[in-house]
Amino acid sequence: MEKITEFLPTIIGALFLIVIWFVIRKILGALSDKINNAESYKEDTLRVLEEIRDELKELNKKNSSRQS
């Protein structure tokens, strides 16, 4: 029993470090997901804006050919 009590602080310290490690991994994973989602949102927004620009160019060409 005395040997277990000698190693108890070491075991508790190791468990504490493991818990801290998993919490930090979880936080960093969440941050990474947010960054990736922001980048994909940016790409999607740019794609939509490019499509709108192309449609506006086509409409402008059609309107300018009608007026000529």
BELQUI-V232397 format. One record per residue. N is the residue number from 1. RES is the residue in one letter. PHI is phi as a letter, one per 30 degrees, with the letter a starting at -180 (none if undefined). NEAR is the number of other ideal C-beta (glycine too) atoms within 12 Angstrom. D_LAST is the distance of its C-alpha to the last C-alpha in whole Angstrom. Layout:
# BELQUI-V232397
((N;RES;PHI;NEAR;D_LAST) (N;RES;PHI;NEAR;D_LAST))
This chain:
# BELQUI-V232397
((1;M;none;7;99) (2;E;d;7;100) (3;K;d;9;98) (4;I;d;11;95) (5;T;d;11;95) (6;E;d;10;95) (7;F;c;14;91) (8;L;e;14;90) (9;P;d;12;88) (10;T;d;14;87) (11;I;d;15;86) (12;I;d;14;84) (13;G;d;13;82) (14;A;d;14;81) (15;L;d;15;80) (16;F;d;14;78) (17;L;d;14;76) (18;I;d;14;75) (19;V;d;14;74) (20;I;e;14;72) (21;W;e;14;70) (22;F;d;14;69) (23;V;d;14;68) (24;I;d;14;66) (25;R;d;14;64) (26;K;d;14;63) (27;I;d;14;62) (28;L;d;14;60) (29;G;d;14;59) (30;A;d;14;57) (31;L;d;14;55) (32;S;d;14;54) (33;D;d;14;53) (34;K;d;14;51) (35;I;d;14;49) (36;N;d;14;48) (37;N;d;14;47) (38;A;d;14;45) (39;E;d;14;44) (40;S;d;14;42) (41;Y;d;14;41) (42;K;d;14;39) (43;E;d;14;38) (44;D;d;14;37) (45;T;d;14;35) (46;L;d;14;33) (47;R;d;14;32) (48;V;d;14;31) (49;L;d;14;29) (50;E;d;14;27) (51;E;d;14;26) (52;I;d;14;24) (53;R;d;14;23) (54;D;d;14;21) (55;E;d;14;20) (56;L;d;14;18) (57;K;d;14;17) (58;E;d;14;16) (59;L;d;14;14) (60;N;d;14;12) (61;K;d;14;11) (62;K;d;13;10) (63;N;d;12;9) (64;S;d;11;6) (65;S;d;10;5) (66;R;d;9;6) (67;Q;d;8;4) (68;S;d;7;0))
